Amino acid sequence: MKPTPAMELFFRRGQPTLIDVPTQLQELYEFTRAVESFSPLFHHWLLSSDKSKVDALLYKAFDENGPTAQALAVLEQRSKGVTDIRSISLWNGADVDAQSAGLSSLTNVLGRPDSIEFSLRLEPEVNDWRTPVVWLKKAISIWNPSFAVFGPYWYSDHKVFEDRPGASWMLYLPCVLDAQQVPDARAIVPVMGKDEKGKVIQTGTIVVSITDEPFSDENPEHVKVANAIEIRLVDQDLLPRFGDV
């Protein structure tokens, strides 16, 4: 079975109440606009359902203008009375596993940080590392995460530190890094943003472990490089613990 690549982001909004449903769904819509050019399989998104696959095909999440009125109404009803945690899950409606993709947003008031997950089984596969870099940059601009990871879903079984994120294929941290700090990385990609005065500055860095082929958690050399990056970052106190996010 081919590995399922996934993008995960973790962040805190710093507010005492849940964001509203329209805002949460609008954020997901903005992200889908950035990935839809990669594949026709990313052109249509539906609300997931715990009831049945037939039920999950009923509600289209977005149209050309953004979240649909129907999707918003369904989500408002599902979250009625919920004040502490809300999850919105979408899928692309594909009947075949090799064409399926999921996108989810989890928002909390207390406890765990908010999170975004984008998982995909696609043909064609994601072969060029620059493609997920574009996706990551868009996600970072929307959610401003404390860290973000992209790579095979099961890479977490191979990382060095259980209480910290793994480097996987690529790792985003909201700090400025250079090649001297992470010499094992194959690419260091600056992420730009704006300071309080509106000046464009580097606000973070994407560390890419492999660039000549897709990262595989079944390739010992790939895992070795990712592990080396993790150790380098921990030695410099740059890789956060989950409990500190």
HELIX and SHEET records of a PDB file:
HELIX    1   1 VAL A   21  VAL A   35  1                                  15    
HELIX    2   2 PRO A   40  PHE A   42  5                                   3    
HELIX    3   3 LYS A   53  ALA A   56  1                                   4    
HELIX    4   4 ALA A   69  ARG A   78  1                                  10    
HELIX    5   5 ASP A   97  GLN A   99  5                                   3    
HELIX    6   6 ARG A  130  TRP A  143  1                                  14    
HELIX    7   7 TYR A  153  ASP A  157  5                                   5    
HELIX    8   8 PRO A  220  ASP A  235  1                                  16    
HELIX    9   9 PHE A  242  ASP A  244  5                                   3    
SHEET    1   A 9 LEU A  46  LEU A  47  0                                        
SHEET    2   A 9 ILE A  85  TRP A  91 -1                                        
SHEET    3   A 9 ALA A 101  ASN A 108 -1                                        
SHEET    4   A 9 ASP A 114  LEU A 120 -1                                        
SHEET    5   A 9 PRO A   5  PHE A  11 -1                                        
SHEET    6   A 9 PHE A 147  PRO A 152 -1                                        
SHEET    7   A 9 MET A 170  LEU A 173 -1                                        
SHEET    8   A 9 VAL A 200  VAL A 208 -1                                        
SHEET    9   A 9 ALA A 187  LYS A 194 -1                                        
SHEET    1   B 2 PHE A  62  ASP A  63  0                                        
SHEET    2   B 2 GLY A  66  PRO A  67 -1                                        
END                                                                             
